[in-house]
Amino acid sequence: MDVKIIRSKKRVKTVSARLVDGVLVVRAPARLGEAELQPLVERLKQRVLKQEAKKSLDDALLQKRAQALNRRYFGGKLKWQSIRWVTNQNRRVGSCTPTHGTIRISHRLNEMPPFVRDYVIVHELAHLLEANHGEKFWKLVNRYPKTERARGYLMAVGLEELEA
């Protein structure tokens, strides 16, 4: 991503950024040194990239896919309040809060093969029945035939540990 820095003598404290025709336009105080500015620019760049990634995600399509997987692997008996894409999961690819019936799927999965996304959805759906990673839980998850392959993929990219 190209970055254009505009310095202003009128700007005293704040640094701001916005995307204009694919270029990150950063406005900063004129007195701010390059060494101070660069980490701020990098942080703003990451924030804008997350916002742009979020725009391409469709929670309604995610909901439809979860419903299809629920029918196929759980007989349609699971109920949840919400399933949505999130951009703030840096160490996980998904999470579930069974008591609230909420499931969150990392935006990073949008770039992965569909069988990996489906595995993570099935994994999180299984948490609605079994909150831990015990034997009953893995029996539920292993109904999905590509579980081992998907876990291997996630291990290879450093997002799943050997003993989850």
Buried (B, 14 or more C-beta within 10 A) or exposed (E): EEBEBEEEEEBEEEBEBEBEEEEBBBBBBEEBEEEEBEEBBEEBBEEBBBEEBEEEBEEEEBBEBBBEBBEEBBEEEBEBEBBBBBBEBEEBBBBBBBEEBBBBBBBBBBEBEEBBBBBBBBBBBBBBEBEEBEEEBBEBBEEBEBBEBBBEBBEEEEBBEEEE
